[in-house]
Amino acid sequence: MADDLVAVCDFCIQPIPDGEGMVEVDIAAAERALKRWRARYGTDPGAVFRTTPWARPVAWATRHTDCGTSPRFAFTIAVHRLRAWTDLLRWGVHLADKAFTPATDWHDLVERALDPRQAAVSGILPTRPRPLAGGPIGDPRLRGPADEE
Ligand SMILES: [Zn+2]
């Protein structure tokens, strides 16, 4: 079965084959960003890191092993574990339990994969282009009658 997703290196803008790269984030930087944010908004139950104007989420990097360097404290996902839409969903569930996740741009990485109109040239992207009008995700042959227009 063909892969749903392709990993494209943020550094060289080339696809990353299995075993040759990863998606990763600097956990220590995210925890520092979260600590700074909590110092200001920690007691406000309505505050959300992602929607705070001055908060700068720590970016996930998609890269070949030889492009760029790993942070000292990295959360790393090998690209072969991010080839299907269900992989992306599973990692999202896994990351929801991590304290550092809200201070990263994981949501943006997922949104760029779901909606390539956001001019993404690297990161995790769909293997098959979709119409710019949007529509269901995945293989059109698997769509049900409700998806027909
Ligand atoms: Zn590269």
Backbone and ligand atoms as CSV (ligand in chain L), in Angstrom:
chain,resi,resn,atom,element,x,y,z
A,1,MET,N,N,0.843,-1.189,0.000
A,1,MET,CA,C,0.000,0.000,0.000
A,1,MET,C,C,0.883,1.246,0.000
A,2,ALA,N,N,0.496,2.196,-0.829
A,2,ALA,CA,C,1.284,3.434,-0.924
A,2,ALA,C,C,1.145,4.249,0.357
A,3,ASP,N,N,2.178,4.984,0.647
A,3,ASP,CA,C,2.149,5.855,1.826
A,3,ASP,C,C,1.180,7.015,1.597
A,4,ASP,N,N,0.528,7.449,2.681
A,4,ASP,CA,C,-0.329,8.632,2.629
A,4,ASP,C,C,0.503,9.913,2.683
A,5,LEU,N,N,1.602,9.842,3.435
A,5,LEU,CA,C,2.357,11.050,3.752
A,5,LEU,C,C,3.810,10.938,3.306
A,6,VAL,N,N,4.364,12.067,2.969
A,6,VAL,CA,C,5.780,12.145,2.630
A,6,VAL,C,C,6.426,13.143,3.593
A,7,ALA,N,N,7.630,12.816,4.050
A,7,ALA,CA,C,8.389,13.746,4.896
A,7,ALA,C,C,9.346,14.502,3.987
A,8,VAL,N,N,9.298,15.836,4.055
A,8,VAL,CA,C,10.179,16.673,3.238
A,8,VAL,C,C,11.064,17.484,4.177
A,9,CYS,N,N,12.350,17.393,3.959
A,9,CYS,CA,C,13.351,18.012,4.841
A,9,CYS,C,C,13.198,19.541,4.863
A,10,ASP,N,N,13.185,20.113,6.068
A,10,ASP,CA,C,13.106,21.568,6.213
A,10,ASP,C,C,14.388,22.256,5.720
A,11,PHE,N,N,15.479,21.532,5.644
A,11,PHE,CA,C,16.772,22.127,5.296
A,11,PHE,C,C,17.053,22.079,3.800
A,12,CYS,N,N,16.846,20.901,3.176
A,12,CYS,CA,C,17.206,20.763,1.755
A,12,CYS,C,C,15.984,20.609,0.847
A,13,ILE,N,N,14.798,20.584,1.428
A,13,ILE,CA,C,13.525,20.493,0.694
A,13,ILE,C,C,13.494,19.246,-0.215
A,14,GLN,N,N,14.092,18.166,0.242
A,14,GLN,CA,C,14.050,16.894,-0.496
A,14,GLN,C,C,13.300,15.861,0.349
A,15,PRO,N,N,12.604,14.915,-0.310
A,15,PRO,CA,C,11.904,13.860,0.440
A,15,PRO,C,C,12.886,13.035,1.282
A,16,ILE,N,N,12.389,12.535,2.387
A,16,ILE,CA,C,13.220,11.749,3.306
A,16,ILE,C,C,12.775,10.289,3.248
A,17,PRO,N,N,13.647,9.402,2.715
A,17,PRO,CA,C,13.301,7.974,2.687
A,17,PRO,C,C,13.284,7.386,4.103
A,18,ASP,N,N,12.596,6.253,4.252
A,18,ASP,CA,C,12.588,5.546,5.537
A,18,ASP,C,C,14.020,5.308,6.001
A,19,GLY,N,N,14.245,5.499,7.285
A,19,GLY,CA,C,15.559,5.235,7.862
A,19,GLY,C,C,16.549,6.369,7.700
A,20,GLU,N,N,16.148,7.444,7.013
A,20,GLU,CA,C,17.111,8.516,6.746
A,20,GLU,C,C,16.719,9.863,7.346
A,21,GLY,N,N,15.746,9.848,8.251
A,21,GLY,CA,C,15.404,11.138,8.841
A,21,GLY,C,C,14.337,11.037,9.902
A,22,MET,N,N,13.947,12.205,10.404
A,22,MET,CA,C,13.033,12.257,11.526
A,22,MET,C,C,12.280,13.579,11.577
A,23,VAL,N,N,11.270,13.558,12.434
A,23,VAL,CA,C,10.568,14.772,12.828
A,23,VAL,C,C,10.878,14.909,14.311
A,24,GLU,N,N,11.360,16.083,14.719
A,24,GLU,CA,C,11.739,16.192,16.119
A,24,GLU,C,C,11.561,17.609,16.640
A,25,VAL,N,N,11.515,17.678,17.968
A,25,VAL,CA,C,11.359,18.974,18.623
A,25,VAL,C,C,12.280,19.028,19.833
A,26,ASP,N,N,12.695,20.222,20.184
A,26,ASP,CA,C,13.566,20.460,21.329
A,26,ASP,C,C,12.691,20.541,22.586
A,27,ILE,N,N,12.693,19.471,23.367
A,27,ILE,CA,C,11.855,19.408,24.571
A,27,ILE,C,C,12.261,20.487,25.577
A,28,ALA,N,N,13.557,20.688,25.784
A,28,ALA,CA,C,14.026,21.668,26.772
A,28,ALA,C,C,13.574,23.074,26.369
A,29,ALA,N,N,13.655,23.393,25.082
A,29,ALA,CA,C,13.221,24.721,24.624
A,29,ALA,C,C,11.715,24.888,24.825
A,30,ALA,N,N,10.961,23.822,24.568
A,30,ALA,CA,C,9.507,23.891,24.764
A,30,ALA,C,C,9.167,24.069,26.236
A,31,GLU,N,N,9.894,23.374,27.097
A,31,GLU,CA,C,9.626,23.506,28.531
A,31,GLU,C,C,9.992,24.910,29.034
A,32,ARG,N,N,11.059,25.480,28.487
A,32,ARG,CA,C,11.420,26.861,28.860
A,32,ARG,C,C,10.324,27.840,28.395
A,33,ALA,N,N,9.835,27.648,27.174
A,33,ALA,CA,C,8.784,28.526,26.638
A,33,ALA,C,C,7.515,28.410,27.481
A,34,LEU,N,N,7.202,27.181,27.872
A,34,LEU,CA,C,6.008,26.952,28.687
A,34,LEU,C,C,6.165,27.581,30.079
A,35,LYS,N,N,7.362,27.490,30.628
A,35,LYS,CA,C,7.625,28.062,31.957
A,35,LYS,C,C,7.459,29.586,31.917
A,36,ARG,N,N,8.005,30.210,30.872
A,36,ARG,CA,C,7.860,31.676,30.724
A,36,ARG,C,C,6.386,32.046,30.585
A,37,TRP,N,N,5.671,31.249,29.808
A,37,TRP,CA,C,4.257,31.515,29.569
A,37,TRP,C,C,3.444,31.344,30.848
A,38,ARG,N,N,3.751,30.250,31.594
A,38,ARG,CA,C,3.020,29.999,32.849
A,38,ARG,C,C,3.282,31.076,33.887
A,39,ALA,N,N,4.476,31.653,33.884
A,39,ALA,CA,C,4.794,32.719,34.830
A,39,ALA,C,C,3.829,33.883,34.638
A,40,ARG,N,N,3.323,34.015,33.435
A,40,ARG,CA,C,2.415,35.130,33.142
A,40,ARG,C,C,0.947,34.719,33.152
A,41,TYR,N,N,0.656,33.513,32.651
A,41,TYR,CA,C,-0.735,33.104,32.487
A,41,TYR,C,C,-1.120,31.865,33.287
A,42,GLY,N,N,-0.220,31.368,34.126
A,42,GLY,CA,C,-0.456,30.089,34.798
A,42,GLY,C,C,-1.725,29.988,35.597
A,43,THR,N,N,-2.192,31.092,36.171
A,43,THR,CA,C,-3.382,31.006,37.007
A,43,THR,C,C,-4.664,31.292,36.229
A,44,ASP,N,N,-4.532,31.658,34.975
A,44,ASP,CA,C,-5.711,31.943,34.157
A,44,ASP,C,C,-6.168,30.655,33.474
A,45,PRO,N,N,-7.333,30.103,33.927
A,45,PRO,CA,C,-7.774,28.827,33.347
A,45,PRO,C,C,-8.178,28.950,31.875
A,46,GLY,N,N,-8.426,30.177,31.413
A,46,GLY,CA,C,-8.816,30.351,30.013
A,46,GLY,C,C,-7.636,30.589,29.083
A,47,ALA,N,N,-6.452,30.687,29.633
A,47,ALA,CA,C,-5.283,30.977,28.794
A,47,ALA,C,C,-4.840,29.745,28.026
A,48,VAL,N,N,-4.513,29.938,26.769
A,48,VAL,CA,C,-4.045,28.847,25.907
A,48,VAL,C,C,-2.749,29.312,25.242
A,49,PHE,N,N,-1.695,28.531,25.421
A,49,PHE,CA,C,-0.390,28.909,24.870
A,49,PHE,C,C,-0.493,29.254,23.391
A,50,ARG,N,N,-1.134,28.364,22.652
A,50,ARG,CA,C,-1.212,28.475,21.196
A,50,ARG,C,C,-1.876,29.776,20.724
A,51,THR,N,N,-2.785,30.316,21.515
A,51,THR,CA,C,-3.506,31.510,21.076
A,51,THR,C,C,-3.017,32.779,21.773
A,52,THR,N,N,-1.944,32.655,22.549
A,52,THR,CA,C,-1.368,33.836,23.196
A,52,THR,C,C,-0.502,34.569,22.172
A,53,PRO,N,N,-0.807,35.835,21.896
A,53,PRO,CA,C,-0.108,36.526,20.802
A,53,PRO,C,C,1.419,36.544,20.921
A,54,TRP,N,N,1.962,36.751,22.090
A,54,TRP,CA,C,3.419,36.864,22.209
A,54,TRP,C,C,4.121,35.523,22.339
A,55,ALA,N,N,3.380,34.468,22.590
A,55,ALA,CA,C,4.000,33.149,22.788
A,55,ALA,C,C,4.542,32.619,21.460
A,56,ARG,N,N,5.760,32.155,21.474
A,56,ARG,CA,C,6.381,31.603,20.274
A,56,ARG,C,C,6.567,30.104,20.454
A,57,PRO,N,N,5.729,29.301,19.788
A,57,PRO,CA,C,5.876,27.852,19.938
A,57,PRO,C,C,7.205,27.369,19.349
A,58,VAL,N,N,7.743,26.347,19.964
A,58,VAL,CA,C,8.986,25.748,19.470
A,58,VAL,C,C,8.628,24.867,18.279
A,59,ALA,N,N,9.322,25.080,17.174
A,59,ALA,CA,C,8.985,24.392,15.919
A,59,ALA,C,C,9.511,22.962,15.882
A,60,TRP,N,N,8.671,22.068,15.396
A,60,TRP,CA,C,9.109,20.718,15.056
A,60,TRP,C,C,9.934,20.833,13.781
A,61,ALA,N,N,11.024,20.111,13.719
A,61,ALA,CA,C,11.855,20.085,12.512
A,61,ALA,C,C,11.682,18.742,11.820
A,62,THR,N,N,11.551,18.796,10.505
A,62,THR,CA,C,11.540,17.590,9.692
A,62,THR,C,C,12.857,17.612,8.926
A,63,ARG,N,N,13.683,16.590,9.113
A,63,ARG,CA,C,15.015,16.678,8.507
A,63,ARG,C,C,15.635,15.320,8.245
A,64,HIS,N,N,16.560,15.323,7.272
A,64,HIS,CA,C,17.408,14.154,7.075
A,64,HIS,C,C,18.343,14.054,8.284
A,65,THR,N,N,18.807,12.880,8.564
A,65,THR,CA,C,19.757,12.674,9.659
A,65,THR,C,C,20.976,13.575,9.489
A,66,ASP,N,N,21.410,13.773,8.249
A,66,ASP,CA,C,22.615,14.571,7.990
A,66,ASP,C,C,22.338,16.057,7.772
A,67,CYS,N,N,21.104,16.483,7.801
A,67,CYS,CA,C,20.770,17.904,7.648
A,67,CYS,C,C,20.434,18.465,9.024
A,68,GLY,N,N,21.148,19.476,9.455
A,68,GLY,CA,C,20.899,20.041,10.771
A,68,GLY,C,C,21.410,19.131,11.875
A,69,THR,N,N,21.114,19.523,13.108
A,69,THR,CA,C,21.573,18.736,14.263
A,69,THR,C,C,20.425,18.572,15.251
A,70,SER,N,N,20.491,17.509,16.018
A,70,SER,CA,C,19.481,17.260,17.043
A,70,SER,C,C,19.729,18.148,18.253
A,71,PRO,N,N,18.640,18.650,18.853
A,71,PRO,CA,C,18.818,19.334,20.133
A,71,PRO,C,C,19.253,18.313,21.182
A,72,ARG,N,N,19.813,18.798,22.277
A,72,ARG,CA,C,20.304,17.903,23.330
A,72,ARG,C,C,19.165,17.044,23.897
A,73,PHE,N,N,18.005,17.674,24.108
A,73,PHE,CA,C,16.850,16.931,24.618
A,73,PHE,C,C,15.769,16.966,23.552
A,74,ALA,N,N,15.758,15.944,22.735
A,74,ALA,CA,C,14.846,15.912,21.591
A,74,ALA,C,C,13.770,14.857,21.774
A,75,PHE,N,N,12.576,15.178,21.305
A,75,PHE,CA,C,11.553,14.148,21.126
A,75,PHE,C,C,11.580,13.868,19.641
A,76,THR,N,N,11.881,12.621,19.282
A,76,THR,CA,C,12.146,12.276,17.888
A,76,THR,C,C,11.190,11.195,17.392
A,77,ILE,N,N,10.662,11.407,16.206
A,77,ILE,CA,C,9.816,10.408,15.542
A,77,ILE,C,C,10.485,10.078,14.203
A,78,ALA,N,N,10.873,8.840,14.013
A,78,ALA,CA,C,11.478,8.428,12.742
A,78,ALA,C,C,10.436,8.563,11.630
A,79,VAL,N,N,10.861,9.006,10.460
A,79,VAL,CA,C,9.890,9.273,9.388
A,79,VAL,C,C,9.085,8.034,8.981
A,80,HIS,N,N,9.667,6.852,9.113
A,80,HIS,CA,C,8.914,5.650,8.715
A,80,HIS,C,C,7.714,5.407,9.631
A,81,ARG,N,N,7.677,6.088,10.769
A,81,ARG,CA,C,6.545,5.950,11.691
A,81,ARG,C,C,5.504,7.046,11.475
A,82,LEU,N,N,5.666,7.803,10.386
A,82,LEU,CA,C,4.734,8.889,10.052
A,82,LEU,C,C,4.391,8.828,8.566
A,83,ARG,N,N,3.935,7.695,8.107
A,83,ARG,CA,C,3.645,7.536,6.680
A,83,ARG,C,C,2.152,7.480,6.355
A,84,ALA,N,N,1.329,7.259,7.380
A,84,ALA,CA,C,-0.122,7.132,7.159
A,84,ALA,C,C,-0.862,8.193,7.964
A,85,TRP,N,N,-2.060,8.540,7.510
A,85,TRP,CA,C,-2.883,9.491,8.273
A,85,TRP,C,C,-3.112,8.972,9.682
A,86,THR,N,N,-3.291,7.652,9.811
A,86,THR,CA,C,-3.513,7.093,11.149
A,86,THR,C,C,-2.267,7.249,12.020
A,87,ASP,N,N,-1.073,7.230,11.413
A,87,ASP,CA,C,0.156,7.480,12.186
A,87,ASP,C,C,0.112,8.886,12.776
A,88,LEU,N,N,-0.274,9.841,11.944
A,88,LEU,CA,C,-0.325,11.235,12.399
A,88,LEU,C,C,-1.317,11.366,13.568
A,89,LEU,N,N,-2.445,10.682,13.450
A,89,LEU,CA,C,-3.454,10.697,14.510
A,89,LEU,C,C,-2.916,10.050,15.786
A,90,ARG,N,N,-2.255,8.895,15.628
A,90,ARG,CA,C,-1.697,8.198,16.795
A,90,ARG,C,C,-0.661,9.050,17.517
A,91,TRP,N,N,0.219,9.710,16.757
A,91,TRP,CA,C,1.237,10.548,17.391
A,91,TRP,C,C,0.574,11.742,18.088
A,92,GLY,N,N,-0.480,12.252,17.512
A,92,GLY,CA,C,-1.198,13.353,18.157
A,92,GLY,C,C,-1.768,12.934,19.493
A,93,VAL,N,N,-2.322,11.732,19.549
A,93,VAL,CA,C,-2.859,11.204,20.807
A,93,VAL,C,C,-1.720,11.001,21.802
A,94,HIS,N,N,-0.628,10.426,21.337
A,94,HIS,CA,C,0.532,10.196,22.209
A,94,HIS,C,C,1.060,11.530,22.757
A,95,LEU,N,N,1.172,12.512,21.892
A,95,LEU,CA,C,1.740,13.805,22.306
A,95,LEU,C,C,0.796,14.603,23.198
A,96,ALA,N,N,-0.490,14.283,23.158
A,96,ALA,CA,C,-1.452,14.992,24.007
A,96,ALA,C,C,-1.143,14.770,25.481
A,97,ASP,N,N,-0.449,13.691,25.797
A,97,ASP,CA,C,-0.095,13.389,27.189
A,97,ASP,C,C,1.198,14.064,27.634
A,98,LYS,N,N,1.893,14.704,26.703
A,98,LYS,CA,C,3.198,15.292,27.031
A,98,LYS,C,C,3.028,16.759,27.440
A,99,ALA,N,N,3.653,17.118,28.553
A,99,ALA,CA,C,3.525,18.483,29.073
A,99,ALA,C,C,4.089,19.510,28.094
A,100,PHE,N,N,5.109,19.148,27.326
A,100,PHE,CA,C,5.771,20.118,26.452
A,100,PHE,C,C,4.995,20.396,25.165
A,101,THR,N,N,4.096,19.508,24.774
A,101,THR,CA,C,3.423,19.616,23.472
A,101,THR,C,C,2.724,20.963,23.243
A,102,PRO,N,N,1.994,21.510,24.235
A,102,PRO,CA,C,1.312,22.789,23.969
A,102,PRO,C,C,2.262,23.925,23.601
A,103,ALA,N,N,3.530,23.817,23.971
A,103,ALA,CA,C,4.490,24.879,23.664
A,103,ALA,C,C,5.221,24.622,22.349
A,104,THR,N,N,4.738,23.645,21.569
A,104,THR,CA,C,5.341,23.365,20.263
A,104,THR,C,C,4.319,23.656,19.173
A,105,ASP,N,N,4.771,23.612,17.919
A,105,ASP,CA,C,3.846,23.870,16.810
A,105,ASP,C,C,3.323,22.570,16.173
A,106,TRP,N,N,3.151,21.528,17.003
A,106,TRP,CA,C,2.639,20.254,16.487
A,106,TRP,C,C,1.319,20.449,15.729
A,107,HIS,N,N,0.429,21.285,16.290
A,107,HIS,CA,C,-0.853,21.509,15.624
A,107,HIS,C,C,-0.643,22.095,14.229
A,108,ASP,N,N,0.329,22.970,14.098
A,108,ASP,CA,C,0.595,23.582,12.791
A,108,ASP,C,C,1.146,22.549,11.810
A,109,LEU,N,N,2.017,21.667,12.303
A,109,LEU,CA,C,2.548,20.598,11.455
A,109,LEU,C,C,1.406,19.738,10.919
A,110,VAL,N,N,0.463,19.406,11.787
A,110,VAL,CA,C,-0.679,18.587,11.374
A,110,VAL,C,C,-1.570,19.374,10.405
A,111,GLU,N,N,-1.806,20.642,10.708
A,111,GLU,CA,C,-2.648,21.459,9.819
A,111,GLU,C,C,-2.040,21.598,8.428
A,112,ARG,N,N,-0.722,21.733,8.344
A,112,ARG,CA,C,-0.064,21.833,7.038
A,112,ARG,C,C,-0.205,20.534,6.253
A,113,ALA,N,N,-0.192,19.395,6.965
A,113,ALA,CA,C,-0.379,18.110,6.297
A,113,ALA,C,C,-1.820,17.975,5.797
A,114,LEU,N,N,-2.762,18.447,6.608
A,114,LEU,CA,C,-4.173,18.343,6.241
A,114,LEU,C,C,-4.541,19.325,5.143
A,115,ASP,N,N,-3.897,20.467,5.152
A,115,ASP,CA,C,-4.282,21.551,4.262
A,115,ASP,C,C,-3.040,22.165,3.619
A,116,PRO,N,N,-2.508,21.519,2.576
A,116,PRO,CA,C,-1.266,21.994,1.956
A,116,PRO,C,C,-1.395,23.375,1.320
A,117,ARG,N,N,-2.598,23.935,1.298
A,117,ARG,CA,C,-2.748,25.294,0.764
A,117,ARG,C,C,-1.982,26.304,1.610
A,118,GLN,N,N,-1.582,25.893,2.805
A,118,GLN,CA,C,-0.838,26.792,3.678
A,118,GLN,C,C,0.613,26.932,3.234
A,119,ALA,N,N,0.871,26.691,1.956
A,119,ALA,CA,C,2.160,26.951,1.329
A,119,ALA,C,C,3.315,26.199,1.970
A,120,ALA,N,N,3.043,25.036,2.499
A,120,ALA,CA,C,4.118,24.253,3.092
A,120,ALA,C,C,4.956,23.603,1.996
A,121,VAL,N,N,6.251,23.728,2.093
A,121,VAL,CA,C,7.141,23.057,1.142
A,121,VAL,C,C,7.947,21.962,1.824
A,122,SER,N,N,7.894,21.942,3.162
A,122,SER,CA,C,8.595,20.890,3.889
A,122,SER,C,C,7.742,20.475,5.071
A,123,GLY,N,N,8.203,19.463,5.771
A,123,GLY,CA,C,7.433,18.922,6.881
A,123,GLY,C,C,6.768,17.628,6.467
A,124,ILE,N,N,5.642,17.310,7.072
A,124,ILE,CA,C,4.883,16.113,6.737
A,124,ILE,C,C,3.763,16.552,5.803
A,125,LEU,N,N,3.784,16.025,4.581
A,125,LEU,CA,C,2.832,16.464,3.567
A,125,LEU,C,C,2.149,15.262,2.932
A,126,PRO,N,N,0.946,15.465,2.363
A,126,PRO,CA,C,0.275,14.336,1.717
A,126,PRO,C,C,1.046,13.873,0.480
A,127,THR,N,N,1.075,12.577,0.264
A,127,THR,CA,C,1.738,12.007,-0.909
A,127,THR,C,C,0.985,12.387,-2.173
A,128,ARG,N,N,-0.359,12.328,-2.097
A,128,ARG,CA,C,-1.204,12.634,-3.253
A,128,ARG,C,C,-1.822,14.014,-3.098
A,129,PRO,N,N,-1.616,14.904,-4.054
A,129,PRO,CA,C,-2.232,16.235,-3.968
A,129,PRO,C,C,-3.747,16.130,-3.963
A,130,ARG,N,N,-4.384,17.075,-3.313
A,130,ARG,CA,C,-5.845,17.107,-3.257
A,130,ARG,C,C,-6.322,18.369,-3.940
A,131,PRO,N,N,-7.582,18.394,-4.358
A,131,PRO,CA,C,-8.123,19.617,-4.962
A,131,PRO,C,C,-8.040,20.787,-3.987
A,132,LEU,N,N,-7.797,21.955,-4.482
A,132,LEU,CA,C,-7.686,23.119,-3.613
A,132,LEU,C,C,-9.005,23.469,-2.943
A,133,ALA,N,N,-10.118,22.947,-3.453
A,133,ALA,CA,C,-11.413,23.204,-2.843
A,133,ALA,C,C,-11.585,22.432,-1.539
A,134,GLY,N,N,-10.630,21.605,-1.181
A,134,GLY,CA,C,-10.725,20.838,0.049
A,134,GLY,C,C,-11.417,19.515,-0.187
A,135,GLY,N,N,-12.059,18.994,0.815
A,135,GLY,CA,C,-12.749,17.732,0.678
A,135,GLY,C,C,-12.161,16.683,1.593
A,136,PRO,N,N,-12.643,15.455,1.442
A,136,PRO,CA,C,-12.220,14.400,2.348
A,136,PRO,C,C,-10.723,14.110,2.211
A,137,ILE,N,N,-10.168,13.605,3.276
A,137,ILE,CA,C,-8.750,13.240,3.301
A,137,ILE,C,C,-8.616,11.802,2.828
A,138,GLY,N,N,-7.561,11.538,2.108
A,138,GLY,CA,C,-7.237,10.155,1.793
A,138,GLY,C,C,-7.583,9.753,0.373
A,139,ASP,N,N,-7.653,8.466,0.183
A,139,ASP,CA,C,-7.849,7.890,-1.140
A,139,ASP,C,C,-9.281,8.127,-1.612
A,140,PRO,N,N,-9.467,8.826,-2.757
A,140,PRO,CA,C,-10.830,9.101,-3.231
A,140,PRO,C,C,-11.621,7.832,-3.531
A,141,ARG,N,N,-10.943,6.724,-3.806
A,141,ARG,CA,C,-11.658,5.466,-4.086
A,141,ARG,C,C,-12.360,4.940,-2.838
A,142,LEU,N,N,-11.945,5.430,-1.671
A,142,LEU,CA,C,-12.515,4.952,-0.418
A,142,LEU,C,C,-13.636,5.845,0.094
A,143,ARG,N,N,-13.939,6.884,-0.657
A,143,ARG,CA,C,-14.996,7.804,-0.230
A,143,ARG,C,C,-16.371,7.137,-0.327
A,144,GLY,N,N,-17.231,7.526,0.585
A,144,GLY,CA,C,-18.598,7.023,0.558
A,144,GLY,C,C,-19.478,7.934,-0.251
A,145,PRO,N,N,-20.740,7.523,-0.500
A,145,PRO,CA,C,-21.682,8.332,-1.282
A,145,PRO,C,C,-21.904,9.720,-0.689
A,146,ALA,N,N,-21.812,9.861,0.631
A,146,ALA,CA,C,-22.038,11.155,1.268
A,146,ALA,C,C,-20.967,12.167,0.896
A,147,ASP,N,N,-19.821,11.673,0.408
A,147,ASP,CA,C,-18.722,12.560,0.051
A,147,ASP,C,C,-18.847,13.095,-1.377
A,148,GLU,N,N,-19.733,12.500,-2.168
A,148,GLU,CA,C,-19.891,12.938,-3.561
A,148,GLU,C,C,-20.569,14.301,-3.594
A,149,GLU,N,N,-20.172,15.109,-4.573
A,149,GLU,CA,C,-20.793,16.445,-4.690
A,149,GLU,C,C,-21.659,16.508,-5.915
L,1,ZN,ZN,ZN,17.818,17.350,4.052
